[in-house]
Every structure is written in structure tokens, then in C-alpha cells.
């Protein structure tokens, strides 16, 4: 069973009018139209985080001090700092 929650949003009048028109054209409800938009936005953000690339060092000197290359977490901590 899917739980739903009622909420109040303050939306730009023109945006809301356009969304209602689009929902009607797509033969769906405004609620479903907004839900789909939220899902698409969240999926895009998730993919963006997952596609994060690591910087490549092209110099000399090897790993940063204290790193052995055996711990992904340690290397991520250095990258993020």
C-alpha cells in the first residue's frame, strides 16, 4: 500500500497554469504530473552522483602521505578533503 501525504506548495502562477495544461494534455492528474517531475529530478541527481569521476594525477611522487592504495575509503577521504 502506498502512503500519500497532503502538502501545500507555493508555486509560480504561470508555472502552475502550464503544469495543469500539460497534465491535461497528457491525460493525467496534476498530482501525478508533479510526482513524475520530482521522480525524474531525483533520478537525475542520483545518476549524477553515481557518475562522479575521480581526478587523475599525472605528476610524479605516487600516493599522498599515509595512503597505501589498499583502502578505497581512505583514498575517497583524501579526495573529498
Secondary structure, DSSP 8 states (H G I E B T S, - for coil): ------------HHHHHHHHHHHHHTT--HHHHHHHHHHHHHHHHHHHHHT-------SSS-S-TT--S--HHHHHHHHH-
